[in-house]
């Protein structure tokens, strides 16, 4: 066993196992490669390339010069090549799907949190609107103020009319507006 500083520790036994060391592969890089490969395999371009490859293979090995044919009629080598391609494609596609599922899960969680915040905000705003409605019930409206002012104007006119009658000022020369200093004598 080695210490963090690279020196060997003498108080512990050595690790005598000699196994295969796995190469250090960045999972993110490999995952991106798998996704790119899976996306490419799902395109019409890939199907076109594979079709051209297989047709050329079949024609070459069926009607090509006898000395240059490398895969006779049952096309065993072609079958092996396609099986190898499928055996590598399937795990790469599954890896790409798993990565997409992880991203979808994170996105759904973020959407859920955003929906929860939006719901809380809507409830808060609904309570605020309700309190504003209650508060507006106590505020004087334009129609209420107009009716109050009309009532006050009518009272003033009635009091002026009664004041005019009580002073006996029926000659048409009197000013119909009330004076500021009070009634004339």
Contact map, one row per residue, 1 for C-alpha under 8 A:
11100001100111100000000000000000000000000000000000000000000000000000000000000000000000000000000000000000000000000000000000000000000000000000000000000000000000000000000000000000000000000
11111111100000000000000000000000000000000000000000000000000000000000000000000000000000000000000000000000000000000000000000000000000000000000000000000000000000000000000000000000000000000
11111111100000000000000000000000000000000000000000000000000000000000000000000000000000000000000000000000000000000000000000000000000000000000000000000000000000000000000000000000000000000
01111110000000000000000000000000000000000000000000000000000000000000000000000000000000000000000000000000000000000000000000000000000000000000000000000000000000000000000000000000000000000
01111110000000000000000000000000000000000000000000000000000000000000000000000000000000000000000000000000000000000000000000000000000000000000000000000000000000000000000000000000000000000
01111111000000000000000000000000000000000000000000000000000000000000000000000000000000000000000000000000000000000000000000000000000000000000000000000000000000000000000000000000000000000
01111111100000000000000000000000000000000000000000000000000000000000000000000000000000000000000000000000000000000000000000000000000000000000000000000000000000000000000000000000000000000
11100111110000000000000000000000000000000000000000000000000000000000000000000000000000000000000000000000000000000000000000000000000000000000000000000000000000000000000000000000000000000
11100011111100000000000000000000000000000000000000000000000000000000000000000000000000000000000000000000000000000000000000000000000000000000000000000000000000000000000000000000000000000
00000001111110000000000000000000000000000000000000000000000000000000000000000000000000000000000000000000000000000000000000000000000000000000000000000000000000000000000000000000000000000
00000000111110000000000000000000000000000000000000000000000000000000000000000000000000000000000000000000000000000000000000000000000000000000000000000000000000000000000000000000000000000
10000000111111000000000000000000000000000000000000000000000000000000000000000000000000000000000000000000000000000000000000000000000000000000000000000000000000000000000000000000000000000
10000000011111100000000000000000000000000000000000000000000000000000000000000000000000000000000000000000000000000000000000000000000000000000000000000000000000000000000000000000000000000
10000000000111110000000000000000000000000000000000000000000000000000000000000000000000000000000000000000000000000000000000000000000000000000000000000000000000000000000000000000000000000
10000000000011111000000000000000000000000000000000000000000000000000000000000000000000000000000000000000000000000000000000000000000000000000000000000000000000000000000000000000000000000
00000000000001111100000000000000000000000000000000000000000000000000000000000000000000000000000000000000000000000000000000000000000000000000000000000000000000000000000000000000000000000
00000000000000111110000000000000000000000000000000000000000000000000000000000000000000000000000000000000000000000000000000000000000000000000000000000000000000000000000000000000000000000
00000000000000011111000000000000000000000000000000000000000000000000000000000000000000000000000000000000000000000000000000000000000000000000000000000000000000000000000000000000000000000
00000000000000001111100000000000000000000000000000000000000000000000000000000000000000000000000000000000000000000000000000000000000000000000000000000000000000000000000000000000000000000
00000000000000000111110000000000000000000000000000000000000000000000000000000000000000000000000000000000000000000000000000000000000000000000000000000000000000000000000000000000000000000
00000000000000000011111000000000000000000000000000000000000000000000000000000000000000000000000000000000000000000000000000000000000000000000000000000000000000000000000000000000000000000
00000000000000000001111100000000000000000000000000000000000000000000000000000000000000000000000000000000000000000000000000000000000000000000000000000000000000000000000000000000000000000
00000000000000000000111110000000000000000000000000000000000000000000000000000000000000000000000000000000000000000000000000000000000000000000000000000000000000000000000000000000000000000
00000000000000000000011111000000000000000000000000000000000000000000000000000000000000000000000000000000000000000000000000000000000000000000000000000000000000000000000000000000000000000
00000000000000000000001111101100000000000000000000000000000000000000000000000000000000000000000000000000000000000000000000000000000000000000000000000000000000000000000000000000000000000
00000000000000000000000111111100000000000000000000000000000000000000000000000000000000000000000000000000000000000000000000000000000000000000000000000000000000000000000000000000000000000
00000000000000000000000011111110000000000000000000000000000000000000000000000000000000000000000000000000000000000000000000000000000000000000000000000000000000000000000000000000000000000
00000000000000000000000001111111000000000000000000000000000000000000000000000000000000000000000000000000000000000000000000000000000000000000000000000000000000000000000000000000000000000
00000000000000000000000011111111100000000000000000000000000000000000000000000000000000000000000000000000000000000000000000000000000000000000000000000000000000000000000000000000000000000
00000000000000000000000011111111110000000000000000000000000000000000000000000000000000000000000000000000000000000000000000000000000000000000000000000000000000000000000000000000000000000
00000000000000000000000000111111111000000000000000000000000000000000000000000000000000000000001100100000000000000000000000000000000000000000000000000000000000000000000000000000000000000
00000000000000000000000000011111111100000000000000000000000000000000000000000000000000000000000100000000000000000000000000000000000000000000000000000000000000000000000000000000000000000
00000000000000000000000000001111111110000000000000000000000000000000000000000000000000000000000000000000000000000000000000000000000000000000000000000000000000000000000000000000000000000
00000000000000000000000000000111111111000000000000000000000000000000000000000000000000000001101100000000000000000000000000000000000000000000000000000000000000000000000000000000000000000
00000000000000000000000000000011111111100000000000000000000000000000000000000000000000000001101110000000000000000000000000000000000000000000000000000000000000000000000000000000000000000
00000000000000000000000000000001111111110000000000000000000000000000000000000000000000000000000000000000000000000000000000000000000000000000000000000000000000000000000000000000000000000
00000000000000000000000000000000111111111000000000000000000000000000000000000000000000000001100000000000000000000000000000000000000000000000000000000000000000000000000000000000000000000
00000000000000000000000000000000011111111100000000000000000000000000000000000000000000001001100100000000000000000000000000000000000000000000000000000000000000000000000000000000000000000
00000000000000000000000000000000001111111110000000000000000000000000000000000000000000000000000000000000000000000000000000000000000000000000000000000000000000000000000000000000000000000
00000000000000000000000000000000000111111110110000000000000000000000000000000000000000000000000000000000000000000000000000000000000000000000000000000000000000000000000000000000000000000
00000000000000000000000000000000000011111110011000000000000000000000000000000000000000000000000000000000000000000000000000000000000000000000000000000000000000000000000000000000000000000
00000000000000000000000000000000000001111111010000000000000000000000000000000000000000000000000000000000000000000000000000000000000000000000000000000000000000000000000000000000000000000
00000000000000000000000000000000000000111111111000000000000000000000000000000000000000000000000000000000000000000000000000000000000000000000000000000000000000000000000000000000000000000
00000000000000000000000000000000000000000111111100000000000000000000000000000000000000000000000000000000000000000000000000000000000000000000000000000000000000000000000000000000000000000
00000000000000000000000000000000000000010011111110000000000000000000000000000000000000000000000000000000000000000000000000000000000000000000000000000000000000000000000000000000000000000
00000000000000000000000000000000000000011111111111000000000000000000000000000000000000000000000000000000000000000000000000000000000000000000000000000000000000000000000000000000000000000
00000000000000000000000000000000000000001011111111100000000000000000000000000000000000000000000000000000000000000000000000000000000000000000000000000000000000000000000000000000000000000
00000000000000000000000000000000000000000001111111110000000000000000000000000000000000000000000000000000000000000000000000000000000000000000000000000000000000000000000000000000000000000
00000000000000000000000000000000000000000000111111111000000000000000000000000000000000000000000000000000000000000000000000000000000000000000000000000000000000000000000000000000000000000
00000000000000000000000000000000000000000000011111111100000000000000000000000000000000000000000000000000000000000000000000000000000000000000000000000000000000000000000000000000000000000
00000000000000000000000000000000000000000000001111111110000000000000000000000000000000000000000000000000000000000000000000000000000000000000000000000000000000000000000000000000000000000
00000000000000000000000000000000000000000000000111111111000000000000000000000000000000000000000000000000000000000000000000000000000000000000000000000000000000000000000000000000000000000
00000000000000000000000000000000000000000000000011111111100000000000000000000000000000000000000000000000000000000000000000000000000000000000000000000000000000000000000000000000000000000
00000000000000000000000000000000000000000000000001111111110000000000000000000100000000000000000000000000000000000000000000000000000000000000000000000000000000000000000000000000000000000
00000000000000000000000000000000000000000000000000111111111000000000000000000000000000000000000000000000000000000000000000000000000000000000000000000000000000000000000000000000000000000
00000000000000000000000000000000000000000000000000011111111100000000000000000000000000000000000000000000000000000000000000000000000000000000000000000000000000000000000000000000000000000
00000000000000000000000000000000000000000000000000001111111110000000000000000100000000000000000000000000000000000000000000000000000000000000000000000000000000000000000000000000000000000
00000000000000000000000000000000000000000000000000000111111111000000000000100000000000000000000000000000000000000000000000000000000000000000000000000000000000000000000000000000000000000
00000000000000000000000000000000000000000000000000000011111111110000000000000000000000000000000000000000000000000000000000000000000000000000000000000000000000000000000000000000000000000
00000000000000000000000000000000000000000000000000000001111111111000100000000000000000000000000000000000000000000000000000000000000000000000000000000000000000000000000000000000000000000
00000000000000000000000000000000000000000000000000000000111111110000111110000000000000000000000000000000000000000000000000000000000000000000000000000000000000000000000000000000000000000
00000000000000000000000000000000000000000000000000000000011111110000100110000000000000000000000000000000000000000000000000000000000000000000000000000000000000000000000000000000000000000
00000000000000000000000000000000000000000000000000000000001111111000000000000000000000000000000000000000000000000000000000000000000000000000000000000000000000000000000000000000000000000
00000000000000000000000000000000000000000000000000000000001111111101100000000000000000000000000000000000000000000000000000000000000000000000000000000000000000000000000000000000000000000
00000000000000000000000000000000000000000000000000000000000100111111100000000000000000000000000000000000000000000000000000000000000000000000000000000000000000000000000000000000000000000
00000000000000000000000000000000000000000000000000000000000000011111100000000000000000000000000000000000000000000000000000000000000000000000000000000000000000000000000000000000000000000
00000000000000000000000000000000000000000000000000000000000000001111100000000000000000000000000000000000000000000000000000000000000000000000000000000000000000000000000000000000000000000
00000000000000000000000000000000000000000000000000000000000000011111110000000000000000000000000000000000000000000000000000000000000000000000000000000000000000000000000000000000000000000
00000000000000000000000000000000000000000000000000000000000111011111111100000000000000000000000000000000000000000000000000000000000000000000000000000000000000000000000000000000000000000
00000000000000000000000000000000000000000000000000000000000010000001111100000000000000000000000000000000000000000000000000000000000000000000000000000000000000000000000000000000000000000
00000000000000000000000000000000000000000000000000000000000010000000111111111100000000000000000000000000000000000000000000000000000000000000000000000000000000000000000000000000000000000
00000000000000000000000000000000000000000000000000000000000011000000111111110000000000000000000000000000000000000000000000000000000000000000000000000000000000000000000000000000000000000
00000000000000000000000000000000000000000000000000000000000011000000001111100000000000000000000000000000000000000000000000000000000000000000000000000000000000000000000000000000000000000
00000000000000000000000000000000000000000000000000000000000000000000001111110000000000000000000000000000000000000000000000000000000000000000000000000000000000000000000000000000000000000
00000000000000000000000000000000000000000000000000000000010000000000001111111110000000000000000000000000000000000000000000000000000000000000000000000000000000000000000000000000000000000
00000000000000000000000000000000000000000000000000000000000000000000001101111111000000000000000000000000000000000000000000000000000000000000000000000000000000000000000000000000000000000
00000000000000000000000000000000000000000000000000000000000000000000001000111111100000000000000000000000000000000000000000000000000000000000000000000000000000000000000000000000000000000
00000000000000000000000000000000000000000000000000000100100000000000001000111111110000000000000000000000000000000000000000000000000000000000000000000000000000000000000000000000000000000
00000000000000000000000000000000000000000000000000000000000000000000000000111111111000000000000000000000000000000000000000000000000000000000000000000000000000000000000000000000000000000
00000000000000000000000000000000000000000000000000000000000000000000000000011111111100000000000000000000000000000000000000000000000000000000000000000000000000000000000000000000000000000
00000000000000000000000000000000000000000000000000000000000000000000000000001111111110000000000000000000000000000000000000000000000000000000000000000000000000000000000000000000000000000
00000000000000000000000000000000000000000000000000000000000000000000000000000111111111000000000000000000000000000000000000000000000000000000000000000000000000000000000000000000000000000
00000000000000000000000000000000000000000000000000000000000000000000000000000011111111100000000000000000000000000000000000000000000000000000000000000000000000000000000000000000000000000
00000000000000000000000000000000000000000000000000000000000000000000000000000001111111110000000000000000000000000000000000000000000000000000000000000000000000000000000000000000000000000
00000000000000000000000000000000000000000000000000000000000000000000000000000000111111111000000000000000000000000000000000000000000000000000000000000000000000000000000000000000000000000
00000000000000000000000000000000000000000000000000000000000000000000000000000000011111111100000000000000000000000000000000000000000000000000000000000000000000000000000000000000000000000
00000000000000000000000000000000000000000000000000000000000000000000000000000000001111111110000000000000000000000000000000000000000000000000000000000000000000000000000000000000000000000
00000000000000000000000000000000000000000000000000000000000000000000000000000000000111111111000000000000000000000000000000000000000000000000000000000000000000000000000000000000000000000
00000000000000000000000000000000000001000000000000000000000000000000000000000000000011111111100000000000000000000000000000000000000000000000000000000000000000000000000000000000000000000
00000000000000000000000000000000000000000000000000000000000000000000000000000000000001111111110000000000000000000000000000000000000000000000000000000000000000000000000000000000000000000
00000000000000000000000000000000000000000000000000000000000000000000000000000000000000111111111000000000000000000000000000000000000000000000000000000000000000000000000000000000000000000
00000000000000000000000000000000011011000000000000000000000000000000000000000000000000011111111100000000000000000000000000000000000000000000000000000000000000000000000000000000000000000
00000000000000000000000000000000011011000000000000000000000000000000000000000000000000001111111110000000000000000000000000000000000000000000000000000000000000000000000000000000000000000
00000000000000000000000000000000000000000000000000000000000000000000000000000000000000000111111111000000000000000000000000000000000000000000000000000000000000000000000000000000000000000
00000000000000000000000000000010011000000000000000000000000000000000000000000000000000000011111111100000000000000000000000000000000000000000000000000000000000000000000000000000000000000
00000000000000000000000000000011011001000000000000000000000000000000000000000000000000000001111111110000000000000000000000000000000000000000000000000000000000000000000000000000000000000
00000000000000000000000000000000001000000000000000000000000000000000000000000000000000000000111111111000000000000000000000000000000000000000000000000000000000000000000000000000000000000
00000000000000000000000000000000000000000000000000000000000000000000000000000000000000000000011111111100000000000000000000000000000000000000000000000000000000000000000000000000000000000
00000000000000000000000000000010000000000000000000000000000000000000000000000000000000000000001111111110000000000000000000000000000000000000000000000000000000000000000000000000000000000
00000000000000000000000000000000000000000000000000000000000000000000000000000000000000000000000111111111000000000000000000000000000000000000000000000000000000000000000000000000000000000
00000000000000000000000000000000000000000000000000000000000000000000000000000000000000000000000011111111100000000000000000000000000000000000000000000000000000000000000000000000000000000
00000000000000000000000000000000000000000000000000000000000000000000000000000000000000000000000001111111110000000000000000000000000000000000000000000000000000000000000000000000000000000
00000000000000000000000000000000000000000000000000000000000000000000000000000000000000000000000000111111111000000000000000000000000000000000000000000000000000000000000000000000000000000
00000000000000000000000000000000000000000000000000000000000000000000000000000000000000000000000000011111111100000000000000000000000000000000000000000000000000000000000000000000000000000
00000000000000000000000000000000000000000000000000000000000000000000000000000000000000000000000000001111111110000000000000000000000000000000000000000000000000000000000000000000000000000
00000000000000000000000000000000000000000000000000000000000000000000000000000000000000000000000000000111111111000000000000000000000000000000000000000000000000000000000000000000000000000
00000000000000000000000000000000000000000000000000000000000000000000000000000000000000000000000000000011111111100000000000000000000000000000000000000000000000000000000000000000000000000
00000000000000000000000000000000000000000000000000000000000000000000000000000000000000000000000000000001111111110000000000000000000000000000000000000000000000000000000000000000000000000
00000000000000000000000000000000000000000000000000000000000000000000000000000000000000000000000000000000111111111000000000000000000000000000000000000000000000000000000000000000000000000
00000000000000000000000000000000000000000000000000000000000000000000000000000000000000000000000000000000011111111100000000000000000000000000000000000000000000000000000000000000000000000
00000000000000000000000000000000000000000000000000000000000000000000000000000000000000000000000000000000001111111110000000000000000000000000000000000000000000000000000000000000000000000
00000000000000000000000000000000000000000000000000000000000000000000000000000000000000000000000000000000000111111111000000000000000000000000000000000000000000000000000000000000000000000
00000000000000000000000000000000000000000000000000000000000000000000000000000000000000000000000000000000000011111111100000000000000000000000000000000000000000000000000000000000000000000
00000000000000000000000000000000000000000000000000000000000000000000000000000000000000000000000000000000000001111111110000000000000000000000000000000000000000000000000000000000000000000
00000000000000000000000000000000000000000000000000000000000000000000000000000000000000000000000000000000000000111111111000000000000000000000000000000000000000000000000000000000000000000
00000000000000000000000000000000000000000000000000000000000000000000000000000000000000000000000000000000000000011111111100000000000000000000000000000000000000000000000000000000000000000
00000000000000000000000000000000000000000000000000000000000000000000000000000000000000000000000000000000000000001111111110000000000000000000000000000000000000000000000000000000000000000
00000000000000000000000000000000000000000000000000000000000000000000000000000000000000000000000000000000000000000111111111000000000000000000000000000000000000000000000000000000000000000
00000000000000000000000000000000000000000000000000000000000000000000000000000000000000000000000000000000000000000011111111100000000000000000000000000000000000000000000000000000000000000
00000000000000000000000000000000000000000000000000000000000000000000000000000000000000000000000000000000000000000001111111110000000000000000000000000000000000000000000000000000000000000
00000000000000000000000000000000000000000000000000000000000000000000000000000000000000000000000000000000000000000000111111111000000000000000000000000000000000000000000000000000000000000
00000000000000000000000000000000000000000000000000000000000000000000000000000000000000000000000000000000000000000000011111111100000000000000000000000000000000000000000000000000000000000
00000000000000000000000000000000000000000000000000000000000000000000000000000000000000000000000000000000000000000000001111111110000000000000000000000000000000000000000000000000000000000
00000000000000000000000000000000000000000000000000000000000000000000000000000000000000000000000000000000000000000000000111111111000000000000000000000000000000000000000000000000000000000
00000000000000000000000000000000000000000000000000000000000000000000000000000000000000000000000000000000000000000000000011111111100000000000000000000000000000000000000000000000000000000
00000000000000000000000000000000000000000000000000000000000000000000000000000000000000000000000000000000000000000000000001111111110000000000000000000000000000000000000000000000000000000
00000000000000000000000000000000000000000000000000000000000000000000000000000000000000000000000000000000000000000000000000111111111000000000000000000000000000000000000000000000000000000
00000000000000000000000000000000000000000000000000000000000000000000000000000000000000000000000000000000000000000000000000011111111100000000000000000000000000000000000000000000000000000
00000000000000000000000000000000000000000000000000000000000000000000000000000000000000000000000000000000000000000000000000001111111110000000000000000000000000000000000000000000000000000
00000000000000000000000000000000000000000000000000000000000000000000000000000000000000000000000000000000000000000000000000000111111111000000000000000000000000000000000000000000000000000
00000000000000000000000000000000000000000000000000000000000000000000000000000000000000000000000000000000000000000000000000000011111111100000000000000000000000000000000000000000000000000
00000000000000000000000000000000000000000000000000000000000000000000000000000000000000000000000000000000000000000000000000000001111111110000000000000000000000000000000000000000000000000
00000000000000000000000000000000000000000000000000000000000000000000000000000000000000000000000000000000000000000000000000000000111111111000000000000000000000000000000000000000000000000
00000000000000000000000000000000000000000000000000000000000000000000000000000000000000000000000000000000000000000000000000000000011111111100000000000000000000000000000000000000000000000
00000000000000000000000000000000000000000000000000000000000000000000000000000000000000000000000000000000000000000000000000000000001111111110000000000000000000000000000000000000000000000
00000000000000000000000000000000000000000000000000000000000000000000000000000000000000000000000000000000000000000000000000000000000111111110000000000000000000000000000000000000000000000
00000000000000000000000000000000000000000000000000000000000000000000000000000000000000000000000000000000000000000000000000000000000011111110000000000000000000000000000000000000000000000
00000000000000000000000000000000000000000000000000000000000000000000000000000000000000000000000000000000000000000000000000000000000001111111000000000000000000000000000000000000000000000
00000000000000000000000000000000000000000000000000000000000000000000000000000000000000000000000000000000000000000000000000000000000000111111100000000000000000000000000000000000000000000
00000000000000000000000000000000000000000000000000000000000000000000000000000000000000000000000000000000000000000000000000000000000000000111110110000000000000000000000000000000000000000
00000000000000000000000000000000000000000000000000000000000000000000000000000000000000000000000000000000000000000000000000000000000000000011111110000000000000000000000000000000000000000
00000000000000000000000000000000000000000000000000000000000000000000000000000000000000000000000000000000000000000000000000000000000000000001111111000000000000000000000000000000000000000
00000000000000000000000000000000000000000000000000000000000000000000000000000000000000000000000000000000000000000000000000000000000000000000111111100000000000000000000000000000000000000
00000000000000000000000000000000000000000000000000000000000000000000000000000000000000000000000000000000000000000000000000000000000000000001111111110000000000000000000000000000000000000
00000000000000000000000000000000000000000000000000000000000000000000000000000000000000000000000000000000000000000000000000000000000000000001111111111000000000000000000000000000000000000
00000000000000000000000000000000000000000000000000000000000000000000000000000000000000000000000000000000000000000000000000000000000000000000011111111100000000000000000000000000000000000
00000000000000000000000000000000000000000000000000000000000000000000000000000000000000000000000000000000000000000000000000000000000000000000001111111110000000000000000000000000000000000
00000000000000000000000000000000000000000000000000000000000000000000000000000000000000000000000000000000000000000000000000000000000000000000000111111111000000000000000000000000000000000
00000000000000000000000000000000000000000000000000000000000000000000000000000000000000000000000000000000000000000000000000000000000000000000000011111111100000000000000000000000000000000
00000000000000000000000000000000000000000000000000000000000000000000000000000000000000000000000000000000000000000000000000000000000000000000000001111111110000000000000000000000000000000
00000000000000000000000000000000000000000000000000000000000000000000000000000000000000000000000000000000000000000000000000000000000000000000000000111111111000000000000000000000000000000
00000000000000000000000000000000000000000000000000000000000000000000000000000000000000000000000000000000000000000000000000000000000000000000000000011111111100000000000000000000000000000
00000000000000000000000000000000000000000000000000000000000000000000000000000000000000000000000000000000000000000000000000000000000000000000000000001111111110000000000000000000000000000
00000000000000000000000000000000000000000000000000000000000000000000000000000000000000000000000000000000000000000000000000000000000000000000000000000111111111000000000000000000000000000
00000000000000000000000000000000000000000000000000000000000000000000000000000000000000000000000000000000000000000000000000000000000000000000000000000011111111100000000000000000000000000
00000000000000000000000000000000000000000000000000000000000000000000000000000000000000000000000000000000000000000000000000000000000000000000000000000001111111110000000000000000000000000
00000000000000000000000000000000000000000000000000000000000000000000000000000000000000000000000000000000000000000000000000000000000000000000000000000000111111111000000000000000000000000
00000000000000000000000000000000000000000000000000000000000000000000000000000000000000000000000000000000000000000000000000000000000000000000000000000000011111111100000000000000000000000
00000000000000000000000000000000000000000000000000000000000000000000000000000000000000000000000000000000000000000000000000000000000000000000000000000000001111111110000000000000000000000
00000000000000000000000000000000000000000000000000000000000000000000000000000000000000000000000000000000000000000000000000000000000000000000000000000000000111111111000000000000010000000
00000000000000000000000000000000000000000000000000000000000000000000000000000000000000000000000000000000000000000000000000000000000000000000000000000000000011111111100000000000000000000
00000000000000000000000000000000000000000000000000000000000000000000000000000000000000000000000000000000000000000000000000000000000000000000000000000000000001111111110000000000000000000
00000000000000000000000000000000000000000000000000000000000000000000000000000000000000000000000000000000000000000000000000000000000000000000000000000000000000111111111000000000000000000
00000000000000000000000000000000000000000000000000000000000000000000000000000000000000000000000000000000000000000000000000000000000000000000000000000000000000011111111111000000000000000
00000000000000000000000000000000000000000000000000000000000000000000000000000000000000000000000000000000000000000000000000000000000000000000000000000000000000001111111111000000000000000
00000000000000000000000000000000000000000000000000000000000000000000000000000000000000000000000000000000000000000000000000000000000000000000000000000000000000000111111100000000000000000
00000000000000000000000000000000000000000000000000000000000000000000000000000000000000000000000000000000000000000000000000000000000000000000000000000000000000000011111110000000000000000
00000000000000000000000000000000000000000000000000000000000000000000000000000000000000000000000000000000000000000000000000000000000000000000000000000000000000000001111111000000000000000
00000000000000000000000000000000000000000000000000000000000000000000000000000000000000000000000000000000000000000000000000000000000000000000000000000000000000000001101111100100000000000
00000000000000000000000000000000000000000000000000000000000000000000000000000000000000000000000000000000000000000000000000000000000000000000000000000000000000000001100111110100000000000
00000000000000000000000000000000000000000000000000000000000000000000000000000000000000000000000000000000000000000000000000000000000000000000000000000000000000000000000011111100000000000
00000000000000000000000000000000000000000000000000000000000000000000000000000000000000000000000000000000000000000000000000000000000000000000000000000000000000000000000001111100000000000
00000000000000000000000000000000000000000000000000000000000000000000000000000000000000000000000000000000000000000000000000000000000000000000000000000000000000000000000000111110000000000
00000000000000000000000000000000000000000000000000000000000000000000000000000000000000000000000000000000000000000000000000000000000000000000000000000000000000000000000011111111000000000
00000000000000000000000000000000000000000000000000000000000000000000000000000000000000000000000000000000000000000000000000000000000000000000000000000000000000000000000000001111110000000
00000000000000000000000000000000000000000000000000000000000000000000000000000000000000000000000000000000000000000000000000000000000000000000000000000000000000000000000000000111110000000
00000000000000000000000000000000000000000000000000000000000000000000000000000000000000000000000000000000000000000000000000000000000000000000000000000000000000000000000000000011111000000
00000000000000000000000000000000000000000000000000000000000000000000000000000000000000000000000000000000000000000000000000000000000000000000000000000000000000010000000000000011111101100
00000000000000000000000000000000000000000000000000000000000000000000000000000000000000000000000000000000000000000000000000000000000000000000000000000000000000000000000000000000111111110
00000000000000000000000000000000000000000000000000000000000000000000000000000000000000000000000000000000000000000000000000000000000000000000000000000000000000000000000000000000011111000
00000000000000000000000000000000000000000000000000000000000000000000000000000000000000000000000000000000000000000000000000000000000000000000000000000000000000000000000000000000001111100
00000000000000000000000000000000000000000000000000000000000000000000000000000000000000000000000000000000000000000000000000000000000000000000000000000000000000000000000000000000011111110
00000000000000000000000000000000000000000000000000000000000000000000000000000000000000000000000000000000000000000000000000000000000000000000000000000000000000000000000000000000011011111
00000000000000000000000000000000000000000000000000000000000000000000000000000000000000000000000000000000000000000000000000000000000000000000000000000000000000000000000000000000001001111
00000000000000000000000000000000000000000000000000000000000000000000000000000000000000000000000000000000000000000000000000000000000000000000000000000000000000000000000000000000000000111
